[in-house]
Amino acid sequence: MAEKVDLRSGTGMAEATYSCSSVEFFHSTVTKTAIEKLASKKNLVIYCGAGTTIDRTGLGWAALITSIFTGGTSKGYPTDEEIKLMAKTEASPLQLASILTQYSLENFSTDVKMQENLGARLASLLYQNASWAGGLTSEFIAQLAFEVSAGSGGSVTIVTTNYDTFIETRIRELCTGFSSVQPEDVLADGADEIVQTNQRTVSVNAISNDQLEQPLEVNHSADGVQFVYLHGSVDAAGTHRGTLVLSEADYQRTRQYSVELLSLLFSRQQSAVVILGASLTDPPLIEALAVTRKNAEDPGNKISRVCVLPISSTGYVRHGLSPQAMSQMKRHITKRGRLLGVDILIPDFHFQVAQFGYELSLAAAERPYSTSDERYGMRLSRWFTDWEKTNEKHEEFSAKFFAYSQKRLALLRSSYFDYDTDDNGEDESLRLEIWARTGRGTRQLSLIASSLGVLTDKTVRRCEPLSVTSTNASVRAFQEGRPLHVDATDILRSGKADVTSRWKSYLSVPIKNDDVVPVGVVTLASTRTRDSSGLPSGISQRMEQIVDMFRDLGTLFLDNPTDLPGPPI
């Protein structure tokens, strides 16, 4: 009989609420073994779900659909209030998309014009803030694909239901550094770009979903990177390829060829299948995994299939489970994966999805990964060793940061902040601070320096655990792995403002060191809310410059912590 588990954490002497796993994700033998096994395969298939777009834009599927049709949409559509009401009540995102697609069909004379209009709206949403608010999932997937193709000579297929072209664009940028080959001499059928690396030729081929409606022969053996956009794609200019799949009718029409293509890719011999940014709820994905399970489990086919699914994406976190209960829930999730023939790895935080792609690219270049000095745990350990030396000169570190922060705050106010004509911003107070990982093995962030003054006693500095239930803005940005500009109410579990707190909004920017290990966060706190602050959140170029400024500041102090910077310029 299975052991009975008390699911909810109690109070007083009862077991605490789940904070994070007992073993760090990249220290786990299961994780290291999975990375090494995937890296050994000749062919790589990466399925990119909505989470890879969310990491870059902050927009989930529901928010994207709602935003397309609100904010000054032409006449003939439901009002913004009606759309938001439908989104909150009976209509699922897909049902809402069907309603709004029908209105679009009635407002445009042809399907072509409707698709062009949708493409332009999608582009404005997907690419407007991606430059400053984006994480690194797309970047690391692109690096992984390029390393496998250019460095190891394998074939890579990236298949996605997303509309954006972030990964494809980055792959082409990585290829640009190598001399081009004349397309008429070596261009494979259907490929639209080919480049010569210092080791071998890499072709970059994009397939839109309208090509999938006819019988398609996927090239299993050719080197290169192949993109498949199951739901169409839109570039930054608003140009779309294929048919943009939004409504229930679109999903039904494209379901069969999506399942057939995914089934073909998921059952390739000597293949690694990596599912990133997906919650395993998309029907064609589930069906394709299920029908190819036997092929995947046949040892002779040498197929490894892994899905990286953060516990923070499952919904269990908000139920206040105890550590024991959460461990049981994780076990249940992996059982579902076994039924589908896929190993589900469950990190705590979203940034670990992107980091998994990066570690896999390292493993593809350097084997065996699990005993390499360059694996994640060893790189973090080396940083901690340096950081522990910095602790000995804590007051000097704090004084240096205080001096730098005064210069940066003055620059922000004079050159970047944007207020209304009748608002001089004098009542907006700011606090710039830097948080870092401290206490080897404790998994926490500590406030190590601030613009409010020099911290002289390191024994009383504020520490925040890296908990999945944290309400600290710096911790949340660290966990997400991307800049966050949020109101205090956005990060409080109750959703209610703390009237006693002076600080109403935060811009937090995670910091990685040169070894691509997350080591801290730079945060700007404001006494105004996000919408009333002088921070120009609606001006993408300025926000990008501010985020870059914070990254440079954090890197200056945290990348090589044994060498403190000189006087601020």
MOQUI-V693447 format. One line per field, one symbol per residue. phi: phi as a letter, one per 40 degrees, with the letter a starting at -180 (. if undefined). psi: psi as a letter, one per 20 degrees, with the letter a starting at -180 (. if undefined). Layout:
phi=???
psi=???
This chain:
phi=.cccbccccbbgcccccdbaccbddcccccccccccccccccbbbbcbcccccdccbgbcdccccccdbbggcccgbdcdccccccccbcccdcccccdccccccccbcbccccccccccccccccbcbccbcccbcccccccccccccccbgcbbbbbaccccbdcdccdccccccbccbddccbccdgcbaabbccbacbcbbbbccccccbdbbcccbcchbbbbbcbgabcccgcbbgcccbccccccccdcccccccccccbccfbbbbbbgbcfbcdccccccccbdcccccdccfbbbbbbbcccccgcdccgccdcccccccccccccdcccgbcccbccbccccccccccccccccbbcccbccccddccccccdccccccdcbdccdccccdcccccccccdccbbcbbcdcbcgccccbbbabbacbgdgcfabbcbaaccicccbccbccbbccccbcbccccccdccgacbbbcdccbcccgbcccccccbaabbbcbbcccfbcbaabbbbbcbcdcbccdcccbdcccccccccccccccdcbcbccbcccccc
psi=pqpppogqqbrdirqrqpgrqhpqgiiphgghggggggiiqhqppoooahhhgghhhjorgghggghhjrlkqrqjrqrghgghghhidhprhhgghgghgghghiiqhrhghghgghggggghghigjhhhjqajggghggggggggghhijrqppopqiqhrkgggghghghhhiqpqqphihjpqpiqjqpqorigrpoqoppprhhiiirppopohhqqappponhkrqpahijpqpapoogrhhggghigghgggghgghijpqlqpppopjqjlipghggggggijggghiohhilpppppooqhiiiihgijlqrgghhhgggghghggghhikppopnrhqhhigghggghhhghhhoqpghjqijrghhghghghgghhhhhilghgghgghggghgghhggghhihqoqrhjoijhjoqqpprpqqpqnpiimrqqoiqqiirpohoiijqpqpqmqijqjpgggggghhkqqpoqqhhhiphijqqoiiphpirqopoqpqahjlppiapppoqqiqrghiqipmhinggghghgghghgggghhhigmiioqraqq.
